[in-house]
Amino acid sequence: MNDYVDKNCLILGFGVSGQGVYDTLKKIGANIYIYDKNINKTSNIEANVLGKIKSKIIKDMDYIILSPTFKLDKKIQKVIQKNDITCLSEIDFAFTLNKGKIFAITGSNGKTTTATLLNELLNTLPQKSYLLGNIGTSFASKVLDIEEGDNVVLECSSFQLMQSKIFKPHIAGLLNFAPDHLDFHKNLDEYYNSKLKIFANQNEEDYSVVNFDDDLVVEKTKNLNSQIYYFSTKKPCKGMFVADDTIFFSDGLITYPIVKLENIRYVGEHNLSNYLCASLMGILQGVSIENIAYVLNHFNTPAHRLEFVRRYKNIDFYNDSKATNIVATLTDCTAFDKNIHLLLGGSDKGEDYELLNNLSKNVKYVYLFGSTQNKIYKKLKKNKNFNTYKCDTLLNATKFASLKANKGEIVLLSPACASFDAFNSYEERGNYFKDIVNNLM
């Protein structure tokens, strides 16, 4: 902590992460500088708010802390290197102050569900557990509260990991790979390599938990320095797997039954995979088999993730507003064996919507909304497996689907797109959808 006292610290980006860094540096007693082109200079900030990033200011800094989506231009990078200034990502900064044991989770889909479940599992232990990171509360904002022996569950996005250099979780989990955020990352390799940085500083005393059902994940993680365990819904492995409708744990020598699938609640095989990952990370930290079985039996997935909303006229409505990439949507549709009326659209993330032609056969109608609707329609209009309609807004799409759906069918919001064309977040979009559904008459 003394490393930051009276030191010149520049925070680049002032979103949730940047504000968390600011709060912590203020408590420590640093000299704080902030740059964010959207910052309100009249707000109550006890710091030097910069209008521009100038080389002469950079030269006077002891530390630069980067918010997750902030990209340094090459000129500033040269100034930083020439003057040997320490440049940290937000999670690196928090890591330098952290006293707890870190459990980090990344992947293209399922991070929040897995992190939330893992936190509940770790709460069965005597130690205090914190749930932080991309899930909503920044690591930096709480790091001074974390004491020796506490457990810290971090949901890590590619943005947070991309610029990390020293971050080192004790147990790190990688759920899956799927194309995403190509509006930010220059290509898929950069995106996947950002995810893999979660393992970069681990050693033989640490654990890596890897999806055995994702061939690309297995290939990319085969040479890690940590102890590797796997999870699988399809085949036995060293780790957590499903066989004979039962979840098992194997340490490589002995296999232990954990719980029957009939005794846990989940929708879709992808959620079962998330449960296996969290359970495996928990058991490696000492959570008992009995507590794993109990928590799995009582766990409810977080909001906006295949969330059951309402049964109306014997039609089930589900909200997965968090499905903001194509693979998430394709996966969602395999979770049901009933006919699906699918709501698709939002803001563009640079993905190839041609892939949506691979929707499962039980998708019978597609209702498009938002700024991507014309782009998606061009890719789907010739598909003979389902009918596609342009509806302009989420309100229109939902109401139209409710009229078209028959008894026993599913109306599913799984947009395959971000929400920023009409909403501030996927949560706002999901809550709006739920309001529409709950007001159907």
Beta strands, then each sheet from edge to edge (+ up, - down):
strand 1: 8-12
strand 2: 31-35
strand 3: 48-50
strand 4: 63-66
strand 5: 86-89
strand 6: 101-106
strand 7: 129-133
strand 8: 151-155
strand 9: 171-174
strand 10: 207-211
strand 11: 227-232
strand 12: 239-243
strand 13: 246-250
strand 14: 255-260
strand 15: 307-312
strand 16: 315-319
strand 17: 340-345
strand 18: 363-369
strand 19: 387-390
strand 20: 410-413
sheet 1: 3+ 2+ 1+ 4+ 5+
sheet 2: 7+ 8+ 6+ 9+ 10+ 11+ 12+ 13- 14+
sheet 3: 15+ 16- 20- 17- 18- 19-
end
